[in-house]
C-alpha cells in the first residue's frame, strides 16, 4: 500500500466502503481510497478502505458517527 496510508475498514461487497469513502470526502474533505483485493473467479478476498495516517483519527470518528 501507499506509504503512510492505514487500513480503516474492509468489506466483502465494497459498496458500503464506497459510500463511506464518498462521505469522508464530501463532508470532511478526508481523502480515502478503496482497494479491491478480491480474486474474482473464486470470490475470495475483500475490499479495503484506506486513509492517510494524518486523517485516521478524524476519519474513524466520522465513520462512527455515520454508522450511528
Beta strands, then each sheet from edge to edge (+ up, - down):
strand 1: 5-11
strand 2: 32-36
strand 3: 47-52
sheet 1: 1+ 3- 2+
end
